[in-house]
Amino acid sequence: MTDRNLAGGELLTTRLSLRRPTEADIDAIFAIHSDPATCLHNSSDALARPEEAGELFRRWNDQWQSCGYGYWVVRRHDSALQLGFCGVKPMELNGMKVLNLFYRFATSAWGQGFASEAAIAVTSWASRHVPDLPLIARVRPANAASQRVAVRAGLTRAEHLDGTGYDGFDWIYAAKLPN
């Protein structure tokens, strides 16, 4: 994997290109986040109106502006089609500052290893560029596919941090937790 980090905001893997979102991605943000299957386990993330995708893009862009990182658009090297999104955002979990690993992909991209490949690239990037913050993924107990992605990305179950999230109970997967 090559890493053109903060300045260009791009990550490259064997098959994928991860780049900072632009306004041109708003339609893809809406398409992926309005699909009931992609938000099945996180219903509060579901978008109902196209203008909500613009609002979500602005929040993502604001984070890039303030932190120098955020969520990336994921696509294959040989295609302009957006497969999904993967990235990190700072948050607080049980009074601890952490980076939350996020990944959401179009159903057409499921089962091909894209989410794992992107999550591995993002966790590797985060360990180099934001080394002081533990990395977590909040995953619903019923979401076995998301659990597999978290494990493939190097996170392990941290049951002592499990708890109620925004719209349900979260299992926590983590890396770099303080002792």
Secondary structure, 3 states (H helix, E strand, C coil): CEEECCCCCEEECCCEEEECCCHHHHHHHHHHHCCCCCCCCCHHHCCCCHHHHHHHHHHHHHHHHHHCCCEEEEEECCCCCEEEEEEEEEEEECCEEEEEEEEEECHHHCCCCHHHHHHHHHHHHHHHHCCCCCEEEEECCCCHHHHHHHHHCCCEECHHHCEECCCCEEEEEEECCCC
